[in-house]
Amino acid sequence: AAGPGIPADLAIEGARLIDLAPTILAYLGVPVPRSMDGAALTRLFADAPLTVRYVEDGQESNGDAGSGPPEETFRFTDEEEAKVMRRLEELGYL
């Protein structure tokens, strides 16, 4: 890692690719599901070490338990979805 707030000489032993997702979520202030593989690299940022908030599966990102998944906030238009499907077929995924 490199950039503002990250010490140039920092070495984090044992960091793995799967640690990126929980690190990014924690950096953005989004709770990390306990079932997620990997661990947040809390020492990565020199200015302010990350604080990781964990949630159990099925909890909403605002921490409310038992109310199910968050409401759908994004949907492709039919035209956009068709375009994505065509592209996936061209790439051999479908």
Helices and strands as residue ranges (DSSP letters): G 17-19, H 20-28, E 32-33, E 54-55, H 78-90
